[in-house]
Amino acid sequence: MSDFSSEFDIDKVSPDGNTTTSDHIAREEPLEIRVEGQSIAVVMRTPGNDRELAAGFLLSEGVVQSEKEIFEISECPGNAQNPREKGNLVEVMLMKGANFDAKSLTRHVFSSSSCGICGKATIASVFGNFPKIKTQRAISTEEISSYPDKLIAVQKTFEKTGGLHASAIFDEHGEIVILREDVGRHNALDKVIGWSLLEKKLPLSNHTLLLSGRISFELMQKALAAGIPTVAGISAPSSLAVEFARESGQTLIGFLRGETMNFYAGKPC
């Protein structure tokens, strides 16, 4: 797995005194996503797997429903006069006949926890694009309790920096299918979903998503877009995430720490 960190000289203060040393810091740079020449978003992300990020973003925003609607995703060189922009632009071209309406994008609505939109209306609007979960695969709490250790074992950049979120998809055998790290929780999940889309593995109806951080409404929405029935997180869910899971038919597990976990939606087995 690639190392998405940069090394900086720092002054470290401790009870044993002050020292000059080096520290690995998670990289964060802007990425502009364009569709058919139109700029639709600029996200702050950890560079790497940018094609996946764009694909996952488009799926969760309802711009595309399958990989067949995507003609090409290219990483553009950017402005030659400004080296910092190199590689920070992704252009998506859709197949002929694919409908694209930039006004239909919802990230500006769902990105803020204080956007003022009614929660019930927000939840209902999502089901116009993505179907609810109809069936669930029974997963034992013993199996789920092993997931965090498996996640930490492969978080190489987090091990060095402590500054990245992670999203991982586990299969029906409890093994990691795909893991992505990013400074943004939403970006890490978009990369996982984008990989699944481009590899033609959607819907992920027999899989479980593990999140390293807080579980928000938008993360549950993205999981539903990928057909993921079970979402588990090491941290807490938001109230709207819980409401969404109960409405969508998803299982939502929070505070997954060892053998202890909270089921906010769905039942343990």
VOMI-835996 format. One record per residue (C-alpha): residue in one letter; x, y, z. Coordinates in pm, whole numbers. Each point is the difference from the previous one (the first is absolute). Example, Ala and Ser with C-alpha at 12.3 -4.5 7.8 and 13.67 -1.06 7.14 Angstrom:
<nodes>
A  1230  -450  780
S  137  344  -66
</nodes>
This chain:
<nodes>
M  0  0  0
S  129  348  -88
D  124  239  264
F  -208  319  -13
S  200  201  253
S  259  277  1
E  289  44  241
F  48  325  194
D  261  119  248
I  -167  87  329
D  83  106  356
K  -123  -263  244
V  -76  98  358
S  -10  -268  271
P  72  -35  373
D  349  -114  -98
G  70  328  -181
N  -28  156  -345
T  142  -171  -306
T  8  63  -374
T  -122  -302  -191
S  -204  -95  -304
D  -365  -101  -24
H  -207  -161  -273
I  -312  202  -82
A  -298  -121  -203
R  -13  181  -334
E  -297  220  -81
E  -53  168  -338
P  -302  124  -199
L  -149  -208  -278
E  -230  152  -261
I  -251  -239  -154
R  -136  89  -343
V  -275  -178  -192
E  -35  70  -372
G  216  309  46
Q  -207  138  289
S  159  44  341
I  -232  -165  251
A  209  -19  317
V  330  80  164
V  79  -236  285
M  289  6  243
R  148  -347  -8
T  311  -209  43
P  148  -44  -351
G  -27  -348  -144
N  -281  -213  -146
D  -153  316  -147
R  -184  -186  -277
E  -171  -210  267
L  -86  311  199
A  -165  161  -301
A  -190  -317  -91
G  -126  -51  355
F  -102  363  26
L  -203  -23  -322
L  -174  -318  110
S  -93  126  345
E  -122  327  -152
G  -224  -192  -241
V  178  131  -311
V  67  -358  -114
Q  -157  -329  99
S  257  -238  -152
E  347  -8  -150
K  -159  -36  -345
E  -93  368  9
I  364  108  37
F  203  28  -319
E  326  120  149
I  150  142  318
S  329  178  -59
E  239  168  242
C  101  328  -161
P  347  157  35
G  -140  336  115
N  168  337  -39
A  362  -37  -109
Q  72  346  147
N  -101  -119  345
P  157  -335  99
R  -228  -25  305
E  -298  -49  -230
K  152  -297  -180
G  -215  -309  40
N  -273  187  186
L  -258  -11  -278
V  -214  -293  -114
E  -211  13  -317
V  -293  -239  -43
M  -154  -66  -338
L  -334  -181  -11
M  -126  -239  -263
K  -204  148  -280
G  -361  34  106
A  72  14  374
N  -199  272  170
F  196  248  208
D  -159  290  185
A  247  193  216
K  -291  161  185
S  -105  -340  133
L  315  -39  208
T  -71  -13  372
R  337  35  172
H  -66  366  81
V  -316  -115  182
F  136  -299  189
S  352  117  81
S  -88  204  308
S  -153  -125  323
S  -157  345  45
C  -138  55  -348
G  -352  67  130
I  -168  -267  -214
C  -268  -209  170
G  145  -340  89
K  -306  -199  -106
A  -16  176  -336
T  372  -56  -53
I  -32  -373  71
A  -305  -36  -224
S  176  172  -290
V  278  -260  0
F  -240  -288  -58
G  -98  158  -330
N  347  -94  -129
F  93  -313  195
P  -216  -298  99
K  -32  -109  363
I  169  -317  123
K  -235  -296  -34
T  206  -289  138
Q  274  -27  260
R  279  -252  44
A  22  -121  358
I  338  95  148
S  106  -118  343
T  125  251  253
E  307  -219  39
E  87  50  -367
I  -62  375  10
S  211  44  313
S  307  -115  -195
Y  -33  269  -268
P  169  298  175
D  324  -192  61
K  5  -113  -363
L  -50  361  -109
I  276  143  217
A  242  -268  -119
V  -13  131  -358
Q  -25  376  65
K  360  69  -94
T  -23  377  -42
F  -207  40  317
E  267  -195  185
K  255  265  -102
T  -214  313  31
G  -303  -71  223
G  -184  246  -225
L  -209  -200  -246
H  -349  -145  -3
A  -59  -343  -150
S  -285  -184  -170
A  19  -375  -56
I  -231  -252  -164
F  -14  -349  152
D  -134  -299  -191
E  -224  -281  127
H  311  -182  129
G  105  293  217
E  295  97  -219
I  86  348  -127
V  -83  42  -368
I  105  363  -34
L  139  267  236
R  56  368  -65
E  140  273  226
D  -55  375  -30
V  1  316  210
G  -373  21  -73
R  -245  -267  118
H  -223  56  -301
N  295  -22  -239
A  120  -331  145
L  -346  -147  -52
D  -35  147  -349
K  331  -165  -93
V  -121  -338  126
I  -331  32  -182
G  171  131  -313
W  234  -299  -8
S  -300  -232  35
L  -180  182  -281
L  293  -8  -241
E  68  -367  81
K  -367  -85  -69
K  -58  -135  350
L  -314  198  87
P  -233  -44  175
L  191  -106  311
S  -302  -184  137
N  201  -269  184
H  258  233  146
T  59  209  310
L  148  351  15
L  228  96  287
L  68  368  69
S  282  124  220
G  -178  313  117
R  -337  157  74
I  -294  -128  -205
S  -197  282  -162
F  -315  7  -209
E  198  54  -319
L  214  -307  62
M  -313  -211  44
Q  -139  149  -322
K  317  -91  -188
A  -8  -353  140
L  -359  -39  -118
A  99  121  -348
A  242  -293  -12
G  -263  -242  130
I  187  -62  328
P  -236  -151  261
T  221  24  309
V  206  298  116
A  220  -17  307
G  207  276  152
I  259  24  275
S  -150  332  109
A  -350  142  51
P  -281  54  -252
S  -196  321  -39
S  -374  8  71
L  -83  42  -369
A  223  -296  -87
V  -201  -215  241
E  -331  121  -143
F  124  -62  -351
A  116  -356  79
R  -335  -88  151
E  -183  139  -301
S  232  -161  -257
G  5  -348  154
Q  374  16  70
T  167  -137  311
L  196  270  181
I  259  -85  265
G  191  263  195
F  272  0  266
L  140  -327  -136
R  283  -61  242
G  100  -357  67
E  -299  -206  109
T  -199  315  86
M  -227  164  -258
N  -329  188  -26
F  -270  -96  -250
Y  -185  317  -96
A  -190  -169  -282
G  -40  -371  -64
K  44  -281  253
P  305  -192  126
C  32  -372  -65
</nodes>
